[in-house]
Amino acid sequence: MLESTTKTEFKHVSYLWDEGEAAKLAGDEVGLLIYRSNLLGADLRLTNYGGGNTSCKVMAKDPLNGQETEVMWVKGSGGDLGTLKRSGLAALYVDRLRSLKNVYRGIEHEDEMVELFNHSIFDLSSKAPSIDTPLHGFLPFKHIDHLHPDAAIAIAAAKDGKKITEELFEGTIGWVDWQRPGFDLGLQLRQCLNENPGIRGIMLGSHGLFTWGDTAYDSYINTLEVIEQCAEYMEQNIGKKGPVFGGAKIESLEEADRKKQAAALAPVLRGFCSSERHMIGHFTDDARVLEFINSNDLDRLAPMGTSCPDHFLRTKISPLVLDLKPDDDLSDVKALKERLAPAFEEYRQMYADYYENHKHPNSPAVRDKNPVIILYPGVGMFSFSKDKQTTRVASEFYINAINVMKGAEAVSEYTSLPRQEAFDIEYWLLEEAKLQRMPKPKALSGKIALITGSAGGIGKAIAKRFVEEGAVVVLNDMNEERLQEASEEFKSQYGKDSYATAALDVTKNDEIQQAFDAAALAFGGVDIVVNNAGLSISKTIEDHTEKDWDLLYDVLVKGQFMVTQAGVEVMRKQDIGGDVLNIVSKNALVSGPNNAGYGSAKAAQLHLSRLNAAELGGDGIRVNVVNPDAVISDSNIWAGGWAEGRAKAYGVKVEELPAFYAKRTLLGEIILPEDIANACFAFVGGLLNKSTGNVLNVDGGVAMAFVR
């Protein structure tokens, strides 16, 4: 243990154990396992999202014979320690699991053992056992933690990591060379323990750390102390051999300029990375990233790839490093694409060669050959994957890999997984089976939507429907308080990875640009633009002012045009098509009293949609219209005297308007925001990909508004 550290004082890790909370779980070892796991998963310095596993062994009554038997509860396949619940644990008979060594046919038959784990299951309703199950099962300790802390992996991935481990821990931490997780590795761990009785943990070469204790608390403290000692060793040695990563080769742009360059470039990169399927992006200019990508050692270390399998599986064999200067002019999109295209082709060919050179007769088919991690020296790091959470986590894992490289280079020399070992992990049949079990993508998976005026009413309903169908959305509104309320609602209902926000007044070009920049930085670009922001003014000709007229046309017509213009610029950078949906109105087609400004502006919106559809078809960008009528629920359109004006025009009371509007329709229905959202999804959900220039009425049936 560290001489300078008490049980509750740590510098490099967080001590989160609460005696009061733990006391509530006294006697419940499984409950304490979950509590400990959640604490460990809450500190990303200890393990990455979704990485690592924990276990405990308890005595329980065998339901088959009533006898006491030892049962191991261990994190099951998938899941995350920070959010682990009892349902995420697998429960197995310890004696049955260990007896499988009697039928084990050797390392070349590793994969067949996974199905045999099922013969050891104690709780039939528990999670499926993971490949790491025997790693816990063959160690005798009551509580075990297997984590992937950067500080420990830095030692594990160092050229002379075994020697460093022996010297640093004075023989109290064992060492097992790199081996793919599985049944045989469990036997290797037990052999290491047999050869080194009394050790407090085992370092796995290029992989991670095993630590343990007799109680949940003992295991927790042991884990923290070992990682603390690794981190302290790193801190003491970083810089001793010379500048980190060989020192800086270039300087970063200022933060605002980095963001500007990243927002300009992200849609272009997304277009390249979406050559096989739509990808969602993520950008970070974290200081740790900048230190690495600006360094002299970038060209040597980046192609080596990562060491820890958890890192590698999410970040691919190696990143793509862009041959761009930080302050390059990115405004000529055609020239930029011509400059970048060879780099992407070279990367795809490298990946194809990697696959061909290392595949086995039964290997799964080659997967997407595009990079996941893209490094732009002086600016930051982009990542691209199937959804926002996956791409954000990939970014976090590559930062973990940077930390590992930094530490390993400081104390020794960084080593990565051999290419064949990396391939065998990436294309492991068990990993492929896991991928095949995942739910099929939803209709809008991989799509990015920006819906103007989406903090309430129709806009918010559209945003919700799109998120529920797999998209990510950029919520925006000119009312920042309303926008904040919508943000909190989406975070609670759908999670932080489902949306981004941007304050937006559609009459201001600078705010429009900022909103699309926010979309590019958060997600990589945009696929769907919904022009929904609007207002209504109902006045007689004599009461209608020039100010009223200008406001209506600025918001409805010019706003629709400018937002579409900015959205099309992004879509053309991506070159993967897109959708523009314009929420217009039945009033674009129907003449009514006290409606000269609003009705004529809506007619202009409708024809502008037709004009845009005619112009943008060659870019694969579809432009379609949804015409609602009388959508009153949660809508700003009814504020500011509009409801009173319409009620006056039709000779009814304000509170009678919903029933009045419904009664005059052919279907006799009240129209809700969700009805408009359904119409929008109909256009973008995949079934109407060959339709553009269309108008879909959602008004309950107003014969005067029939288009044809």
Number of C-alpha atoms within 10 A of each C-alpha: 16 13 5 7 13 11 12 12 12 16 11 18 17 18 17 14 16 10 10 8 11 17 11 11 15 10 10 12 20 20 17 22 31 26 22 26 25 18 20 29 23 19 17 18 19 27 25 25 20 17 22 26 29 27 29 28 25 16 13 15 12 14 11 6 8 9 10 12 16 17 25 27 32 30 31 25 19 17 17 22 27 22 16 21 17 16 11 21 29 24 25 26 23 23 15 18 21 18 11 16 14 7 9 15 11 10 12 8 11 17 15 13 19 19 11 15 21 14 13 21 22 22 15 12 11 17 20 20 25 20 20 23 28 25 21 28 28 21 19 14 17 18 29 31 27 25 26 28 26 30 28 31 30 36 35 31 30 26 20 16 27 21 13 16 21 14 12 14 18 10 15 18 24 25 25 18 15 19 14 18 18 19 27 21 22 20 18 17 24 18 14 18 21 12 11 16 10 12 17 21 25 22 25 27 25 29 27 27 26 25 26 29 20 14 17 26 18 15 24 24 21 21 24 23 22 22 25 24 21 23 23 15 18 22 16 11 17 18 18 11 12 11 13 19 24 15 15 18 16 16 15 20 16 11 11 9 14 20 21 15 23 26 24 23 25 27 27 25 24 28 23 22 24 21 15 12 14 22 26 30 33 26 26 22 19 12 10 15 22 22 24 28 27 23 20 17 16 19 11 9 20 19 14 17 23 32 28 27 21 22 25 23 18 20 27 21 25 20 23 19 20 13 12 17 12 20 13 9 12 15 11 8 16 11 10 17 18 10 13 16 13 11 15 19 14 12 19 16 14 14 21 16 12 16 20 11 12 15 17 12 5 9 15 15 10 13 12 15 19 23 23 24 25 20 24 24 26 25 30 27 24 30 32 30 27 18 23 26 17 18 26 22 20 27 27 20 25 24 20 26 23 22 20 29 28 25 31 28 26 26 24 18 17 25 23 20 21 12 16 14 15 23 22 16 18 20 21 16 15 16 16 14 11 12 11 10 9 8 7 9 12 13 17 21 23 22 25 31 27 31 26 30 26 28 28 22 20 28 27 25 21 27 28 21 18 26 22 16 17 18 25 29 28 25 29 30 24 18 13 15 12 14 22 18 12 20 21 13 13 21 14 10 11 14 13 14 18 24 24 21 22 23 20 24 20 28 20 15 15 11 17 24 16 16 27 24 26 19 29 27 25 26 36 33 33 29 24 25 25 27 26 24 27 23 17 22 25 25 22 15 12 7 10 16 13 10 8 17 16 13 19 23 21 19 20 26 22 21 25 25 20 19 25 23 14 17 25 23 15 26 25 19 23 26 19 18 20 27 26 29 26 25 26 27 25 24 20 19 17 14 14 12 14 20 21 17 23 25 25 19 24 24 19 18 26 26 15 18 27 18 13 20 22 15 13 19 17 10 14 18 25 28 30 25 27 24 22 23 23 23 22 19 17 14 19 17 19 19 13 13 14 18 21 17 21 22 18 15 16 12 10 13 13 15 11 10 19 16 12 18 19 20 14 14 15 12 12 15 16 20 20 21 21 19 17 26 20 16 19 22 19 14 24 23 17 11 11 12 15 10 14 24 18 18 20 18 21 21 28 20 17 18 12 11 18 13 11 3
